[in-house]
Amino acid sequence: MSSLASKIKAYSVPLFLFSLSVFYQLFVLPRSFPTSHYDVLGIKRYSPAEEVKEAYEKLSSKWNSDAGIPATSDFIEIQYAYELLTNPLWKRDYDIFGIDEQVHIIDKINLQYAGESISGIDLPLLDVTTFDLGDHTFNEFTSQDFTPMFDSSKPWLVLVYSLGSKRCAQFFSLWKEIAALLDGVAGVGILELGELQLAISLAERKPTGNFFFRSGLPSLVAFPLGCKTSACLVRFEGDLSIDAVTDWFATTVLGLPRILYYSKESLGQNFLAKSGPHKVKAIFFSKTGERATPFVRQTAKSYWAYTSFAFVLWREEDFSVWWNAFEVESAPAIAFVKDSGVKPVVVHGLVNNSEFLDLVEKNKQQELPQLRSVTSMELGCDARGHSRAGNDTISWYCVILAGRLGPELNKMREIVRRIQERLSIDSESSEADKEQSLVLTGAFKGKRLTFAWLDGEAQEKYCSYYIHSETSYDTCGPRRDLVDVPKLFIVRYKRNASEDVIKVDTKPKNIFNVFEDENMDPASQLVARYNGSDEISQIMQWMSEIISDGDTRNLPFYRSKTPALVPEDSDPIWSRGAQSIFSKSIGIKQRIYNNFSRIYDYLGDPRIGPILLLGALMSFGTIWLIRSQSTHPKASQPSQSNAKDFRMTYSTIAGIVWAKHNYPAFVPGFL
């Protein structure tokens, strides 16, 4: 008994492989290769429609006699196979891609006519689906215009469909809305299975070589930006709804950020308070609660340095809250919240993509914009750049209010905003103020004068560079006292036009001139600090005098190297690693799904059973050889033992060679 148990234990591996091979051949493989509709009619697979009709007529001729009447279930299967294989579109889809989307009708009709005679079954079983694209202006790809698609600088979403598919006909109304939502974000097109070469290139392929679409038709295939082969395309595997498709494409393919919804309780704490003080807050009020469109999400990504975006679900009972906070009286609406104390900009009603983009561009800056690394050039407050009036402007000015965030800075920001408003509106002034007003108004409306505020704590080096006094710590750097002292100063920038022209042709005299030119900003800077009261008239008089002197007097041309502004925002999470969908950083869920899909596909490979059987035989022979050598160590018969070893070794090698020749993909590493 112990000897039998030891033998079973010794040969457990080959026994297990043999059992697995038998189980696979008897149970797994038949499920992967069910009876085809050709088998039902008793003809070869891929037989032409003429042979299908002949086989059906041959079977139906037997039904005239009582002895030849088939069972109801058999009749339904035969009739279904005949109708499917005599329709050119259905037969094409079934033969090439294994598409049989109406197969559920067999079980349905079997239940409906269970126990009844076949004469009572309504024929035909299948409804022929025909649909016309009508006036839809979709990009319908052919073999000639599909390749040039990859030369465009935008991602693409392609709908693979069949004119004989009922599901495709039902989906086209949704596809029209999806295409409209992706307008301006990506290219969209459709491909009919009749374009066989293209359809095969977009289909998946089983280990047996058969082409298929995992979720059937319609099938959505995305080509990310820069993708030019089928190796990097992305397939949609979810629910075919407008929200699911657009969210998948915007998030997975385009790498766009999601815009979250907030309630009246969470909006202030989780959005307004956490958004940077330098950013405008754009709040969408929606009645439906639907997600942000891909275009809105792309705009949010493009303007993330200027604007933060949020959604709010509109409820009538919250009317008073939103009216008191933002003066929003109904939805849909967009509210742009800018500086503290400034009335929000509210737009009621629906807007299209171009109108929305214009609104964001127009309201991306605060009324008094913050001087930051991303805005300095745009505002004309950078010695490396030019004036907002144009590159030909020789001299221009930037009034900067520096200080730490707090009530003192907010008070001064309000004063500077009032000065901006006064200069932007033509108002009557006294004779004494007329000359002063003309100087400031002319410079401001001519875009030679800009107003901005600076976070003295975040931009300590930049702030100290311009304040440059013993009391600069009251304004710049970390807070040291309970009271902060915001300070106002004006910078005059001036470029030497003749030097800019000559600089191209003039060679430096020595190496020190090279380093000097590289370290100096191209525009000169003269700084004037304000030390007066908070009276608007006095501040405007001071600015007028500075601009008049800067424009009329021959002041020194002094150049230096300005400290760089520190970026206030790090790169957002969605901008890192999400730009290229075909990068190596694939999500864990996607990896697990892909692995399970590959395993499922390989279960239908008919070569697995023979390989398992071969493994069982090889392991059995190896174990038997080892056991025979250990139990018969007779030195008196070396020639017989060597011959036996040689035969066993030869048979083992021959088996490996046979497996390598017939199944090279499954026997790597041998020989």
C-alpha positions, 0 to 999 in steps of 0.5 A: 500500500505504501509502495502504491502511495509513493508511486502516485506521489512520484507521478503526481505532476504527469497525472495532474497534467494528463487530467488537465489535458483530458478536462480541457479537451472534453469540457473547456474546448467544446465551449470555445467552439460551439456548433456553428450555423453551418453545422446546423445545416450540415454544410462546410463552414464559409459555404456560399449562399447558394449552398446554404439555400440548397441545404435548407431546401433539402431539409425542408423537403423532408418536412412534408412527410410526418416522419420528417417533421423536426422538433420545434427547437431544431426547426428554429435553429435551422430557420435561424441559420438559413435566414442569417446565412442568406443575408449578405451583411449578416453572413459577412459579419458572421464569417469574418468577425463572428458577429451574431448579435441576434442569437438570443432570439433562438431561446426567446422563440423556443420559449414562446412556441414550446410544445407547439407545431412548427406550422404555428411559428411566425416567419421570418424569425429575423427582422432585416435592419436597414438604416440610412445615414441621412444628412449626418455629416460624419467622416466616413473613412475609406482605405484612401483617406484613413492614412492621412488621418494620422497626419493631423494634430489631433486625436481621433475617435472612430465608430466601427459599425455594420449596415446590417446591425440593429444595435448600430442603427439604434446607436447612431442617434447617440453618436450624433450627440457624442460627435457634437460634444467632441467638436473642437476637441478631437476628430470623429469618424465612422467605418463600415465593416465593408471596408474590410482591410481597415476593419480587420486592422481595428479588430482584435485577433484571437490566438487561433487567428480569428478576428473579433470585436470583444464587445460586438458592434458598434465598437469605439476605437480611439487614436490618441495624439501621436498614435499612428499604429494599431498597437497604441489604439484604445478600445472602449469597453463600457456602456454605450451611453453619451456620458460614459463615452465622452467621459472615457475619451476625455479622461483616458485618451485626452488626459483631461481633468474632471470638474467636480460638483459642490454643494452649498455647504462644500463650495466655500470650504472645499473650492473657494478656500482651497483655490489660490488667491491669484485665480479666478473662480468659474462656477457653473450652475447646472439643472441636470447634473451632467458632467462637464463636456470635453471642451469645458474640461479642455478649457479648464486644463488650458487655463488652469494657471488662471482659473479654477472651475467648479460645478453646482447642481441648481436647486430652487430652494437654494435660490437665496443662497446663490443670489446673495453670494453671486447674484445668480438667479437661475440655471444654467449660468456661469459666475466668474468670481474675481477679487475680494469685494468685486462683483462677480461676472454672471452670464445666464443661459446656454453658451456655445464653445466659442462663446464660452472660450471668449468668456474665459479668456476675457475673465481669466484675470482678476480686476487687479491682476497678480504679478506671477511667473505666468502673467509677467510677460502678458502684463508687460511687467517683465524686463525681458519682455515688451510693453502691452502696447507692442514691441515697438514701444520704447518705454512703459510703466508697471504700478505694483502693489506688494504685500502679504495676503491680509486685510491691509493688502485687500484695502490697498488693492481696492484703492488701486482698483478704483484708480483703474476704474477712474482711468478707464472711464472718461470723467470730467475733471477740474482744470488743475487735474486735467493735465494729470488725468491726460497723462495717466489716461493716455498711458493707461488706454495706450497700454503703456501703463499696467497695474498689478499686485504682488504676493510679498511672502511667496515672492520674497526675493522679487519683492525685496529686490524692488523695495530694497529698504531697511523696512522691506521685511514689513512687506516681503518674506514671512510674516514677522509682526501682526501688522503688515505694510503693503507698499506701492512702487512704479517701474519704468521699463525702457528699451534701447531700440538702436542697441537691439538692432546693432546687437545682432551684428556687433561682436563682443570685445572679450569674454567678460562682455559675453557674460555681462550681456547674458546676465542683464535683462534687455530693458532698463528699469528705474523704480520709484516708491510711493511713501504718501497717504492712501488718498486716491488723488495723491497717488494719481498725482504721484504716478502722473509726475513719474510718467511725465518725468520718464517720458520727458527727461533723459534718465539713466539707462540702467540694466540689471538682472531681475530675480525670477518669479517663483511659480505659485502652482506646481503641475497638476496631477492630471498633467503628469503621466496622462499626456500619452495614453500609450506610455508605460504607466498603465493603471492597475485595473487596466492591467488586470483586465488586460491579463484576464482578457488574454487568458480568456482568449487563450482558453479557446486555443485548440493547441493547449490540450495536446501541449498539456498531454505532451507535458504529461508524457515528457514528465512521466518519462523523465520521472520513470528514468530517474526512478529506474536509475536509482532502483537498478544501479548495477555496474555489471551491465553497463552496456545494457544500462547505457543503451536504455539511457540512450534510448530514453534520452533520445525519445525525450529529445525527439519529443521536445524537437517535435513540440518545438517544431509544431508549437514554437510559441509554447515551447520557448527556451528548449534547445 
